[in-house]
Amino acid sequence: MKIIWMFLIFYLFPFVLFANGEEAAHNSPDVSGLIWRTITFAVFIYIMYRVIKKPFIGFMGSRTGNIKDSIETAIRLKTEANSKIISYKAKLKNLESEIGVMKEKHMKIVEIEKKNILEETNNNIEKIKDLYSKTIDFEILKKHRTLKNETGKLVMEKARNKLANVVTKDKQDVVMEYLLKRLVK
């Protein structure tokens, strides 16, 4: 159908548009010119058909093959992409559940660590209390001994002063030795 329309457009339409006075007077197209043009056109089409047929068919065949390959590749890639999307969605759901499990696990670990740290802190507090208690007891004992020694010295000095007034030098030496022996024991 396209060939008929092309024939009418290219060969009959110019006769109507470019009709000269003689043709206009007769109101008939130049039939012999039309026939020769048609024959020339048919010969041209035949030659073109013979010359271009094999390369054109080869081109169209390779083009068709390329298009088929492209379509098959696109379908295969689409299928692979859909399967990857499905697997990624499944992995994403698994990741969310794994994150929840990991979060719970780490919260338990944190609670255990918190408990251990508190226990260790309480143990350290008890150790520090014991250390300071012993230190305080030692300091009290030390001060007690110092106070005892100071008291002993003061008592000795007082006794010496009192005895010096009452007792002679010989008696004083005997009493002093006795007191010193007793104090040392």
Secondary structure, 3 states (H helix, E strand, C coil): CHHHHHHHHHHHHHHHHCCCHHHHHHCCCCHHHHHHHHHHHHHHHHHHHHHHHHHHHHHHHHHHHHHHHHHHHHHHHHHHHHHHHHHHHHHHHHHHHHHHHHHHHHHHHHHHHHHHHHHHHHHHHHHHHHHHHHHHHHHHHHHHHHHHHHHHHHHHHHHHHHHHHHCCHHHHHHHHHHHHHHHHC
